[in-house]
Amino acid sequence: MKKTYKYLWIMLFLIFSMSTASADEITADSLTYNGKSQIVTATGNVIIQNNEGAIITGNEGEYNFITHTAYITGNVVYEKDSVHMTAGKISLYSDHTIHGSGHVSIEDSSGPHLLKGEEITYQDETGFGKIIGNAYYESAKGYLSAPQIEGNIKEIHIEAIGGVTFSYPAQNAEGRSDTAVYTRSGMNGTDGQLVLTGAAHVIQNGNIFDGPELIIRDNEQIVETGGRSTLVIQTDKS
């Protein structure tokens, strides 16, 4: 028996006061559309293109043409401008916030930045993100991993809590702490610093720093200490 695939192309035009038009489009193997609520449910090879320029693909989902909100499950991929996101499930909200769950990965090539975790909430316009569960953040400067990481990757203020490990290749440093905060003045700033607090431990060029607070700066090969600290210098016995 010949297998029949249902294909439907739904396009909604919204006319604004300046006479500009925008359009949303959704395609799938099977679609059900409610004309009153303007909500469509879709299954099989779902592709959503919204009027903000985002493209979302997945196995099944729902889209609201009024609020421009979406819920997609199954091998979901989200792409918009410099952002590429994959997850088991993704919800897109009217304020452009994206929430993903299930082995989430977000790459923003404008940084570049990489975010990974079990659950991520990200606002691509402001740059705010929150990662929960096996949280990982990576930039050109290095990476942070912790149970939870949140902050703004465009204004550059990242906080990691709950047992942090890090690598800072620019300063040939790596280590761990209870919490870590990385700040920098804007995407291309050179005044960044990483502040480690709570049982902070840093290995830099073979030397070991331990203390309640340690600070590493982007433009200096220096580790600053706060509180009673210990420094172990590796010497060449030969």
ABEGO torsion letter per residue (X at the ends): XBBBBBBBBBBBBBBBAAGBBBBBBBBBABBBBBAAAGBBBBBEGBBBBBAAGBBBBBABEBBBAAAGBBBBBGGBBBBBEABBBBBABBBBBAAGBBBBBGGBBBBBAAOBBBBBEABBBBBAAAGBBBBBEGBBBBBAAEBBBBABBBEBAAAGBBBBBGGBBBBBAAAGBBEBBABBBBBBBEAABAABBBBBBGGBBBBBGGBBBBBABBBBBAABBBBBBBEBBBBBBBBBAX
